[in-house]
Amino acid sequence: MAFDHAETHLQQTSGYPGELYIAKAAENCGFLLVVPIISRTPTKDISPFSTLRNCGYWGGTHMAFEDIAMMRTVPNAHIFDIVDGVQFNKLISKTVDMKGIYYYRTPLADNIAVYDEDTEFEIGKGIVLREGNDASIIACGRLVTISLQAAELLEEEGIHVRVVDMFTIKPLDEALVLKCAQETGAIVTAENHSVYGGLGAAVAEFLGENNPTVVERIGTRDEFGEVGSEAYLRERFGFTPEKIAERVKEAIAKKKD
């Protein structure tokens, strides 16, 4: 797995009291679960139980649609929603010796590869993966690749959509959000999380106070997860390229009203 060597980085720092509390996840997960002490103590927390792909057949008890919302309220916390193994390894390497609270939302296994090994990531800065001027999709985690697929569908209809990987949810890249709003006039956020308190809320809060813009938020709405295959759950919660493309067209229509 591309994630494997992260364990080495974590074990190297686990000897420092108060910094890391490491427990092995279930053997069939093949990954680390890091349990944080939420306080002023420097903490690194990896949450592999946050995506449909990981936990569909374990149901809502293993499907975290609320974690980003809770972590956003923690003062000075950093929140990452990981796209692929390259991004995870680079961010672990960058932050492992940093003081502070760092929360990494990850799949249990490699996601679809998006980045090359030589890609560098700056904390608090989103990455524009595709340009477009009709609307912007600001996505994180598992929904980044699905949003890229939605953009391809829209391109076939002559709709040119910008796609942003907002892998750092806190601190939010407010400058990039503002740039997308001003240049495209319509924002669609996409996250494997509740629309309450997550990426969509962060984007809407910022724009509401600084640059009112059409915003459509894709995510779960006041409900827990359920048991099912990834394909079923993606359809159930609207996490498909087709559903995202529909929401983009709705946002563009509102922009024109």
N, C-alpha and C positions, 0 to 999 in steps of 0.2 A: 504493500500500500504506500501511496505517496505520503501518508500521514505518519508512518511508523517512526521516523527518527525524531518526531516531536517528543516522544517519551523520554529520549535521552536528555533533551533540553530540560524537561520538567524534573527528571530525577536529579539532575545536577544541582538544582536549587531547592530540592525538597528538604534538605537538611537544615534550612534556616527556619527557626521557630516562627510560627505565625504567618509564614509567607505562602506555603502551599500545603493543602491537605489532600493527599492523593489516595484514591481507592480504585481498584480495578473494577471496571464494569463487568457485566456477565460475560462468561467466556465466549459465548456466541457473538458478542458485540465486537470483540477484538479491538477495543479502544479504551482510552482512559476517561474516567469520569472524575472530575476534580470538584470537590465540595468546598465552597467558599465560606469564610467567616465574614459576613457583611459588616464592616466597621471601618475604622481608619487604618486597620492593618493592611499592608500590601497583600493583594490576593490575585491569583490567576484562576479562572473558572472556565472549564471546557464543558459545554452542554451538548452531548450528542443526541439527546432525546427531543429534537425540535423540528423534525421534518417528516413529511408523509412517507418518504421513501424508507426511512429508518424503521418506523414504528407502526405501520398500518395495521398489522395483525395483532399488535399489542393494545390497540385502541386508545381511547382518550386519556387513560392514566399515564401513558408514555408519550403523549403528543402535546408539547408545550406551545400553546398559542398565546400565552400570557407573559412569558419570561422577559421579553424586551421591555414591555410596559413597566414591569416591576423594577428592572434594573435601571431604567431611565430616571427613576426617582432617587437613586443612590447618588449622593453628591460626588462629583469628579470621577464617576465611573466611565470606563471606555467600553463600548459595545461593538462587537464585530459580528456580522453575519457572513459566513465563509462561502465562497463560490466553488473553489476547487482546492486540490492538494497543494498546488504551487502557492496559492495565496495564504493558505493556512501555515505552511512551513515558513514562509517569509515573515509573516506577522509574529509567529512564535519566536523566531530568531531575533526579531527587532525588539520585542517587548519583554522577553524572559527576564532580563536584568533590570527592567524599569520598576520604579516604585509606583504604587497606585493599585487601583482595582480594574482588572481587565476581564471581560466576559466574552468568550468565543463561542459562537453558535455554529455547530459543525454537523455534517452528515457522519454516520458511522463508517461509511465506505466512500471511496472516491466518487465525486460528482463528475458530470461531464466536464472535460478539460476546457478551460477558457483561456488561460494564460500560459505563455511560454516561461521556461525556467529562468530566463534573464529579466523577467518583469520585476520592477520595483514598486512598492506600495508605500504611500505616505499616509500616516494616521490622520484621519479627519479630512481626507481628500478623496472624493469620488472619482471614478474613471469613466470617461465617455467611450463606450464600445462601438457605437454606431451613430453617425450624424444624421440629422433630419431637422426640418423646420416647421412641420405641421403640428407636431405634438412631441412631448417628451415622456418616456417611460422611465421612472426612477425606481429601480428594483434592488432587491438584496437577496443573498443566499440562493436557494434552489430556484427562485423565480427569475433570476437573471437570464439563464439559458432559455427558459420558456418565453421570456419577453423578447429575446433576440429572434426566436422563431416566429413570434407574433409580428414583429417588425418586417420579417421577410414576407409574411402573408399580406401585410398592408402595402408593401412595396409593389406587389403584383397588381394592386388596385390603384396605383399612382399616389399613395399616401406615404410621405417620407417622415419617418419617426426616429427621433433621437433615443438611444438607450443608454442609461447610466447605471453602472454598478456602484451603488451607495453602500459599500461594504462596511464603512464606519457609520453606525447609526447615531452614536454619541461619542465625540462631538460631531454634529451634522455639518456637512460641507455647505454652509449657507450661501456662500458666494456662487457655487455651482447651481444650487437650487434657484437662486435669483436669476442667474444667467439663462437657465432653461426657461423660466417663466417669461422673461422679457423677450427672448428670441423666438419661442414657439407658441406662447399664449395659452397652452393647455398642458396640464400635468396629470399623468396617471401613475400612481404608486402601486407597486406589486410586492407583496411579502407573504411568506408562509407563517402568518401570525395574525392575531386579531387586528382589525383596523383601529381598535381603541388602544391608544398608548404606544403604538409601534412606529414604524417608519412613516406610514401615511399620516399619522397624527403629528409627528414631528415636522413633516413638510408642510402640512396644512396650518399648523400653529405659526410657523415662521412666516409663511406667505400671508396669512390673515393679518398679521401685525405689520408687515413690511411692503407687500406688493400683492394685493388681492388678485387671485388668478383662478381660473377653472381648475378644480382638482377632483379627480375620480380616484377612490381608494379601493384597491383589490386586496382582500384578505378575509378572514373569518369574521363573523358578526355575532357576538354575544352567544357563543356556543362552544361546546367541547368537541374534541375529536371523536372519531368512531372507528370501528373495525372495518377493514377493507383493503383491497389491493391499492397500490399507488395509482393505477389508472382510474379506478373507481373514485378514489378520494380527490384526485385532481379534478375530475368532472364534477364531483359533488360540491366542491368549494370554489369552482370557477377558476382553477389554476391551469388552464389549458391555453395554447396559443390562440385558438379560435375565440375563446371567451375574453381573453385580454384584448384581442384585436377589436372585438365588439365594443368594449369599454373605451378604447381609444377613439373610435368613431363617435361614440356618445359625447366624449369630452370635446372633440373638434366641433361637433354640432352646437354644443353650448357656447363655445367660443364665438361662433358666428351669430348667435342670437343677439 
